[in-house]
Amino acid sequence: MEEREENVGMKPLSKSGSSPPPSGPNPRWMQHYWPSVKPFVHGGAAGFFTTFTYFAHSATLFYFPSPDIVARFQNTPTFHLFSKENIKIIPRVILADTFITSQLLGLFEILRRKAISTNDGMPPMLHQEAACGLAAGAVAAFIRVPLYLHVGYCKAKIGSPNFFAKPWTLAGLARYPKRWTKGMGPYVRSRTSLDFGMLASYNPSLRYLKESCGFSQSDAQLGASAISGLCAAACETAFRNVSSLDSALKILKSRGPLAFCTGIPSSFVIYAPNVMVTWAVLEEIRKQEKSIGG
């Protein structure tokens, strides 16, 4: 009788043998809202760690510079950005880059999900990846403009050198949407093409290296991130060398198609490390989330 009374009030398991789903606010929030918020959180975390790593490495070089560092970089903006007078601007730059990367990677992942659902669960085709990357890159490029204007205005206020102060003080006066659009075309075009090359090439390269070349997961991620950095540099260089359709035709007639690739090695050295670290951090975040059952 005692054993029977103890079992009163206990709910039986389902037919499959598993316990019923838990009730409460957390499972509902995780089910309905987290899938939409997760890409932006992952992108922001990847952007924060990437930017923080870059600034931590640069700060160790320029905050207490050696005579050799002073001789090589004393006339560059990066040297003065990490000086003791200007070091307080770094958190704003990190927050701006974190927010921009969050929007970039989050919007790209949301658009890819739409493409996957359109394909009935199949991976997006190459032109769909390109369209998703182009849309996400364009949105992130437009978000960058007011944020970087604000950061540059702060650089001028805290006593940056003359080559900073004049343009960025003028930019500080242009804190109105009417002025933001003036002269932003080349910058938006360059950043859009850079992000487009980075985003559109990563997932197709990852699938190709895993399925066709037989790479392991880690090797495929490393190779895909390197290809993504190369494509980002190539797209940015091509659009930077061409300002209009007429200039593209003139370059093609006078110097040939290889002229559009002038400057890719230097752009690869500049952009590829940041791109590769961003993808590596993002994949590690996804891996850790899966390991904890997220």
GISULRA-V139534 format. One record per pair of residues at least 12 apart in sequence whose C-alpha atoms are under 6 Angstrom apart, sorted by the first residue. I is the first residue (numbers start at 1). GAP is how many residues later the second one is. D is the distance in whole Angstrom. If there is no record, write none. Layout:
i=[I & I]
gap=[GAP & GAP]
d=[D & D]
//
This chain:
i=[39 & 40 & 40 & 43 & 43 & 43 & 43 & 44 & 44 & 44 & 46 & 46 & 46 & 47 & 47 & 48 & 50 & 59 & 62 & 62 & 63 & 63 & 104 & 104 & 107 & 108 & 108 & 111 & 129 & 130 & 133 & 133 & 133 & 134 & 137 & 137 & 137 & 138 & 141 & 141 & 141 & 152 & 153 & 153 & 153 & 156 & 156 & 190 & 193 & 193 & 194 & 194 & 194 & 197 & 197 & 197 & 198 & 198 & 201 & 202 & 202 & 205 & 206 & 206 & 225 & 229 & 229 & 230 & 233 & 233 & 233 & 234 & 238]
gap=[67 & 62 & 66 & 58 & 59 & 62 & 63 & 54 & 57 & 58 & 232 & 235 & 236 & 51 & 54 & 50 & 228 & 23 & 17 & 20 & 19 & 20 & 32 & 36 & 29 & 24 & 28 & 21 & 71 & 70 & 63 & 66 & 67 & 62 & 55 & 58 & 59 & 54 & 47 & 50 & 51 & 16 & 15 & 16 & 19 & 12 & 13 & 46 & 42 & 43 & 38 & 41 & 42 & 34 & 35 & 38 & 30 & 34 & 27 & 22 & 26 & 19 & 14 & 18 & 51 & 43 & 46 & 38 & 31 & 34 & 35 & 30 & 22]
d=[4 & 5 & 4 & 6 & 4 & 5 & 6 & 5 & 6 & 4 & 6 & 5 & 5 & 5 & 5 & 5 & 6 & 6 & 6 & 6 & 6 & 5 & 6 & 5 & 6 & 6 & 5 & 6 & 5 & 5 & 5 & 5 & 5 & 5 & 5 & 5 & 6 & 5 & 5 & 6 & 6 & 5 & 5 & 6 & 5 & 6 & 6 & 6 & 5 & 5 & 5 & 6 & 5 & 5 & 4 & 6 & 5 & 5 & 5 & 5 & 5 & 5 & 6 & 5 & 5 & 4 & 5 & 6 & 6 & 5 & 5 & 6 & 5]
//
